[in-house]
Amino acid sequence: MKHKVLILGTLGEFTELVKKAKEKGYETVVCDGYADGIARTYADKAYTIPVTDVDAIALMCREEGVDGIITSFSDLLLECMVKIADKAGLPCYLKPEQLFWYRDKSACRDVLDKLGLPAPGFRKISVELLKQGSEEEIQQSIANLQYPLISKPLDKYGSRGIFIIHHSDEVRKKALQTAEYTDCQEILVEEYNDGYEFNMMTWVMDGKVNVISIADREKTEMEEGMLPLSTRNVYPSRFLAEVEKSATDILQNYIRYTGQTEGALSMQFFWKPGRGIQVCEIAGRFFGYEHELTDMVYGFQTEELLLDYLYEKDRIKEMFHRHDIHHPVKYGAVLYFQGRQLQIADQTAACELAKEKCVVKPWIFYKEGERVIEYGPNPYLALYYIETENRRQLELETEKFFSEMSIRDPEGREVAYRNKIPEYEKEKKTDD
């Protein structure tokens, strides 16, 4: 019998997943609310149903005879997949009752606190208190937290609704701005960590955490007082030896509590010499626009892993038997360019950079004439996957991109923010 898989998501990052499923001989169905999602072009069947309409998609699964469901790359897609699988009677590595620990940031922090695992200090504040409470009551609600702070929604992803709070007189204003991004009755205020930041992707197999990759997650403060934006993720991390064991142990302890025994598991965390690790977030999915790096740097294909989980689980052990995060085949990075909300007129420089020899895959999201919007199907102005033979070469290529990138509006104003490479500890070698 031919397998029929539902891939939840049709935007660009799902294209390879659809292609790989078809290569394996599976019938593919894709679904989300984006009618022009590029992955639709490659699928056998496509439905335009918002991913949050769980009942409608579950019914479609039963009518189509779907026998497997998979997604990744966003917390919302993960949540919907888990709920759809439960309603449609499809296998899934998480159950709806476990989502709480992967979707509610405060629930994650509560578990970390209960287990004695490191995380920044935090408090939950009710939106009602922010609107109606006195200044004294608001300050009391975040007592003992050390500035700077950040306010963030409990239920969003992709840095949406996150603001830096430098002083006590900014708390109400910034926290209310965060409240505009959520339907929850509370928001999270936590201590801002200025350490190095990391993305870690793993796969749980038989209750054991298997590390796929750890990357340096670099950010740039584009304008004074603005939340630093993601600008480059580098694989493998230059601090891999310092953080791997501690980070893996944290995830192992976490899933022992949540009961996850298989499936995708990712973590964003901070680390600084002498301070150790602090957990930022833990998620039950892979990072969007980054999973390609594991294939570039290690020859480890995420799409293969996700599909094998559905229909050929025995192959996963062999994948990890061959995988060694300490011996990359190449050095790689994804460069993110973000910009001001202006109209796109001239992308010549961006298109020229796409032709550079080190570029494995360029991605320019907007067309000339379109206007940049804050949130939508286009998460960046452009991104480039680049690979080199060593880290020093990777740094040189990055500097070229960061200095030459330019996108102009009709009046000649620069749309793209200027990215910067952060300062690293001088004793860390960068020419390995």
Salt bridges, closest charged atoms under 4 A:
GLU16 OE2 - LYS19 NZ 3.77
GLU23 OE1 - LYS20 NZ 3.36
GLU27 OE2 - LYS4 NZ 3.62
ASP32 OD1 - ARG40 NH2 3.21
ASP44 OD1 - LYS22 NZ 3.42
ASP55 OD1 - LYS87 NZ 3.34
GLU64 OE1 - LYS4 NZ 2.83
GLU64 OE2 - LYS45 NZ 2.78
ASP67 OD2 - HIS3 ND1 2.70
ASP75 OD1 - ARG285 NE 2.91
GLU79 OE2 - LYS83 NZ 2.80
GLU79 OE1 - ARG103 NE 2.71
GLU135 OE1 - ARG172 NH2 3.43
GLU170 OE1 - LYS174 NZ 3.92
GLU190 OE1 - ARG109 NH1 2.31
GLU190 OE2 - LYS152 NZ 3.33
ASP194 OD1 - LYS272 NZ 3.57
ASP194 OD1 - ARG275 NH2 3.26
GLU197 OE2 - ARG217 NH1 2.61
GLU197 OE1 - LYS219 NZ 3.43
ASP206 OD2 - LYS317 NZ 3.97
ASP216 OD2 - ARG238 NE 3.72
GLU218 OE1 - ARG232 NE 2.76
GLU223 OE2 - ARG340 NE 3.96
GLU242 OE2 - LYS428 NZ 2.79
GLU244 OE1 - HIS326 NE2 2.69
ASP249 OD2 - LYS245 NZ 2.82
GLU262 OE1 - LYS313 NZ 3.14
GLU281 OE2 - LYS152 NZ 3.51
GLU292 OE1 - HIS291 ND1 3.40
GLU303 OE2 - HIS291 NE2 3.12
GLU304 OE1 - LYS20 NZ 3.43
GLU304 OE2 - LYS24 NZ 2.82
GLU304 OE2 - ARG315 NH2 2.93
ASP308 OD1 - LYS24 NZ 3.18
ASP308 OD2 - ARG315 NE 3.13
GLU312 OE2 - LYS24 NZ 3.61
GLU318 OE2 - ARG322 NH1 3.54
ASP324 OD2 - HIS327 ND1 2.63
GLU352 OE2 - LYS355 NZ 3.03
GLU356 OE2 - LYS400 NZ 3.87
GLU389 OE2 - LYS330 NZ 2.39
GLU395 OE2 - ARG232 NH2 3.12
GLU395 OE2 - ARG238 NH2 3.51
GLU404 OE2 - LYS400 NZ 2.95
ASP409 OD2 - ARG413 NE 2.82
GLU411 OE1 - ARG413 NE 3.84
GLU414 OE1 - ARG408 NE 3.55
ASP432 OD1 - ARG391 NE 3.73
